[in-house]
Amino acid sequence: MGQFIATVCGCLRYLKMNPVGKGPQEQTGYGYIEAGEMKFSRPEDLPTAGDEPELFMIDELPNADSSVIAAFHSLTDPDRTGRKIGTHKIGSKVLPVITGNLRKHSRDVQVLTAPMVTRCVTLMVEPDVESWLTDFASGESATLPPLGEFPEVADV
């Protein structure tokens, strides 16, 4: 799905990160000393600081620890010039996409901060069996590729 969204948006590269169960250092990089100076390794699943369009999907972010969520705050920088994760600059053409469940669907969902919510576009997707069969399973959807299966569908 993410690769499809990346193609539609004109992104040349698609990266996916799932921060659930990880600490903030795994998003920002581990520290090390080089020539007497503190540096941080760049996690391999971070987008680049270049000018190429990239889709950066952060899957299940609301289920991550609040200290991990805080590491992603600058991605919502309105002018896109101060965007970074830890010390790693994120390019202005990176399109961040955050996915997650509502609190009513999972007990582990954190409340996102006001800047993160107000600076993002929120899409609510409420799947149901009938629309899935009509729009996605048949392959007739104009925007999405056909999906392989719908879990545990009975009496359809």
C-alpha positions in Angstrom: 0.0 0.0 0.0 2.8 2.4 0.9 4.6 1.9 -2.4 1.3 2.6 -4.2 0.8 5.8 -2.3 4.4 6.8 -3.1 3.9 6.2 -6.8 0.7 8.3 -6.8 2.4 11.1 -5.0 5.4 11.1 -7.4 7.8 9.9 -4.7 10.9 8.2 -6.0 11.5 6.3 -2.7 9.4 4.7 -0.1 10.5 4.1 3.5 8.5 2.6 6.3 9.3 2.7 10.0 7.4 1.2 12.9 8.5 2.7 16.2 6.3 0.6 18.5 8.3 -1.1 21.2 11.4 0.9 20.5 13.2 3.7 22.3 13.8 7.2 21.1 17.5 6.4 20.4 16.4 3.9 17.8 14.7 6.7 15.9 17.3 9.4 16.4 20.4 7.2 16.3 22.9 5.9 18.8 25.6 8.2 20.1 29.3 7.7 19.5 32.4 9.7 19.9 34.4 10.7 16.8 37.5 13.0 17.1 36.4 14.0 20.6 32.9 15.1 19.3 29.5 13.4 20.0 27.8 12.2 16.9 24.7 10.1 16.2 24.4 7.2 13.8 21.7 7.7 11.1 19.1 4.9 11.3 18.8 3.2 7.9 15.1 3.7 7.6 15.2 7.5 7.9 14.6 9.6 4.8 17.5 11.5 3.3 18.1 15.2 3.5 18.2 15.5 -0.3 15.8 17.1 -2.6 14.3 13.9 -4.1 10.6 13.2 -3.3 10.3 10.5 -0.7 7.3 9.0 1.2 8.1 8.3 4.8 5.5 6.1 6.4 5.6 6.0 10.2 3.3 3.1 11.0 1.3 2.9 14.3 3.0 6.0 15.8 0.2 6.6 18.3 1.0 3.2 19.8 4.6 4.2 20.5 6.0 5.5 23.8 5.5 9.3 24.2 9.3 9.9 24.2 9.4 8.2 20.8 6.5 10.3 19.5 8.3 13.4 20.6 11.3 12.5 18.3 8.9 13.0 15.3 7.5 16.5 16.3 9.7 18.5 13.9 8.3 16.6 10.9 5.2 18.9 11.2 7.3 22.1 10.9 5.1 24.3 8.7 7.8 25.8 6.6 9.6 22.4 6.2 13.1 23.9 6.8 13.6 22.8 10.4 12.5 19.2 9.9 14.8 16.7 11.5 14.7 13.6 13.7 17.3 13.9 16.4 20.3 15.6 14.6 19.4 14.2 11.2 17.9 16.7 8.7 14.9 15.6 6.8 14.5 16.9 3.2 11.8 19.4 2.3 10.4 17.1 -0.3 9.8 14.2 2.2 6.1 13.4 2.6 5.6 12.0 6.1 2.5 9.8 6.5 1.6 8.7 10.1 -0.8 5.8 10.5 -2.4 4.5 13.7 -5.5 3.5 15.4 -8.0 5.5 17.5 -7.8 5.2 21.3 -11.1 3.3 21.3 -9.5 0.5 19.2 -6.4 0.0 21.3 -5.6 0.5 24.9 -2.0 1.4 24.1 -2.8 4.5 22.0 -1.1 7.7 23.1 -2.8 11.1 22.7 -0.8 13.0 20.1 0.2 16.6 20.9 -1.8 19.5 19.6 0.9 20.7 17.1 1.1 17.2 15.7 -2.7 17.0 15.2 -3.3 20.5 14.0 -0.5 20.5 11.4 -1.5 17.3 9.8 -4.4 16.2 7.6 -6.4 13.4 9.3 -8.2 10.8 7.3 -10.5 8.4 9.1 -10.9 5.0 7.4 -13.8 2.8 8.6 -13.6 -0.4 6.7 -16.5 -2.7 6.3 -16.9 -6.0 4.5 -19.3 -4.8 1.8 -17.2 -1.8 0.7 -14.1 -4.0 0.8 -15.7 -6.6 -1.5 -17.0 -4.0 -3.9 -14.1 -1.6 -4.0 -11.0 -3.5 -3.3 -11.3 -7.3 -3.5 -12.7 -7.1 -7.1 -9.8 -5.0 -8.4 -12.2 -2.5 -9.8 -11.0 0.4 -7.6 -9.7 3.3 -9.6 -7.2 4.3 -6.9 -6.1 1.2 -5.0 -4.7 -2.2 -6.2 -6.7 -5.3 -5.3 -6.0 -6.8 -1.9 -5.3 -10.4 -1.3 -7.8 -11.3 1.4 -10.0 -9.9 4.2 -9.5 -11.6 7.5 -12.2 -13.9 8.8 -15.1 -13.0 6.5 -18.0 -15.3 7.0 -21.5 -15.5 5.4 -20.8 -13.0 2.7 
